Amino acid sequence: MSAINWTLLLEYFKVMFGWPPMALLISLVAMNKFKPAIDDLLMRLTSGEFLGQKIQAAAPKDSPQGAVTAPEPIVPSVDGHLSTKDQRAALKAQVEEESLPAELANDPLARGAIAYVQENPVQTVIEYKRVAIALAAERLYAQIYGTQIALLGFVASRNGEPISGAALVIYHSEYRRLSGNNEYSFERYIHFLVVAGAIEKLDADTDQYRLTAFGADFLAYIKSQYPLVWSQRPF
């Protein structure tokens, strides 16, 4: 992690998402300090709307019995009898007493951003999810082929109905025609999308595939971010 240019990364978040203390916090604090709890909640989100609307989450699954440790709370505990104003003051005081990592030590927005997340943990999770999807989508978009995007669009049109690998071979054939690469097999071509999380193979014994939630998010993301060229990747 020492090779990361934190200043450049921070500016990228601020420009890309336009959330000046939120981008700061999500990029440098929430993904570190709150990651286990946030990841657990993200895995359990079942429905919701963005920016201030209610979300719903499934109950955590039972874990196998064994040695366990208590998770670190997302929001530090405060006296439940305090008023909202007093709770905010207590949180602010607690944040001001904490030492900040070097990446945040000289940033005047850091403590305010941390206090915001402690007061708004659910909103932070929603925005964290948006950032995570955007980063994953950008990473996939940089590597995916145009014919694979077309394949995802076709699978998406099935509205959750499984589709056989045999029906997807046509996209690989078009890739081979455009690229002239006859060494990149269909198995590798489709496996790339499975590993990327865009489609899932229903089980090992049948050659059936289905679009994942991330696959749908990916298509929606590139269509919104690159409306004129979203499908125009090489091959």
URGIFEN-V988083 format. One record per pair of residues at least 24 apart in sequence whose ideal C-beta (glycine too) atoms are under 7 Angstrom apart, sorted by sequence separation. I is the first residue (numbers start at 1). J is the second residue. D is the distance in Angstrom with one decimal. If there is no record, write none. Layout:
# URGIFEN-V988083
i->I j->J d->D
i->I j->J d->D
This chain:
# URGIFEN-V988083
i->91 j->115 d->5.7
i->147 j->171 d->4.7
i->165 j->190 d->6.4
i->91 j->118 d->5.1
i->147 j->174 d->5.0
i->91 j->119 d->6.4
i->147 j->175 d->4.4
i->145 j->175 d->5.8
i->88 j->119 d->6.4
i->37 j->71 d->5.9
i->36 j->71 d->6.2
i->37 j->74 d->4.7
i->34 j->74 d->5.2
i->162 j->202 d->5.8
i->166 j->207 d->7.0
i->168 j->209 d->7.0
i->76 j->118 d->6.6
i->165 j->207 d->4.0
i->75 j->118 d->4.9
i->164 j->207 d->5.6
i->155 j->199 d->6.1
i->164 j->208 d->5.9
i->165 j->209 d->6.4
i->148 j->193 d->6.1
i->163 j->208 d->6.9
i->75 j->121 d->5.5
i->152 j->198 d->5.8
i->162 j->208 d->4.2
i->163 j->209 d->5.7
i->74 j->121 d->4.7
i->162 j->209 d->6.7
i->162 j->210 d->5.1
i->160 j->210 d->6.5
i->155 j->209 d->6.5
i->156 j->211 d->5.1
i->140 j->196 d->5.1
i->155 j->211 d->4.7
i->179 j->235 d->4.4
i->178 j->235 d->4.7
i->140 j->198 d->6.8
i->152 j->211 d->6.8
i->156 j->215 d->7.0
i->156 j->216 d->6.3
i->175 j->235 d->5.2
i->152 j->215 d->5.7
i->156 j->219 d->6.0
i->153 j->219 d->6.6
i->55 j->122 d->6.5
i->152 j->219 d->5.9
i->52 j->123 d->6.9
i->55 j->126 d->6.5
i->28 j->103 d->5.3
i->29 j->104 d->6.9
i->28 j->104 d->6.0
i->50 j->126 d->6.1
i->48 j->126 d->7.0
i->136 j->214 d->6.8
i->140 j->218 d->6.0
i->50 j->130 d->7.0
i->137 j->217 d->6.8
i->137 j->218 d->4.8
i->141 j->222 d->5.6
i->150 j->231 d->6.7
i->149 j->231 d->5.3
i->24 j->107 d->6.7
i->42 j->125 d->6.6
i->41 j->125 d->5.4
i->133 j->217 d->5.0
i->137 j->221 d->4.1
i->149 j->233 d->6.0
i->24 j->109 d->5.6
i->29 j->114 d->5.9
i->137 j->222 d->6.5
i->146 j->231 d->6.2
i->24 j->110 d->6.5
i->146 j->232 d->6.4
i->30 j->117 d->6.0
i->38 j->125 d->5.5
i->42 j->129 d->5.7
i->134 j->221 d->6.4
i->146 j->233 d->4.0
i->21 j->109 d->4.7
i->25 j->113 d->3.9
i->133 j->221 d->6.6
i->145 j->233 d->5.9
i->146 j->234 d->6.2
i->147 j->235 d->6.0
i->20 j->109 d->6.7
i->24 j->113 d->4.9
i->25 j->114 d->6.3
i->144 j->233 d->5.9
i->145 j->234 d->6.5
i->146 j->235 d->5.8
i->38 j->128 d->5.5
i->145 j->235 d->4.5
i->21 j->112 d->5.7
i->22 j->113 d->6.8
i->25 j->116 d->7.0
i->21 j->113 d->3.6
i->25 j->117 d->5.4
i->30 j->124 d->5.9
i->21 j->116 d->6.2
i->6 j->103 d->4.6
i->30 j->128 d->5.8
i->26 j->127 d->6.2
i->26 j->128 d->5.5
i->22 j->127 d->5.8
i->26 j->131 d->5.3
i->19 j->127 d->7.0
i->17 j->131 d->6.7
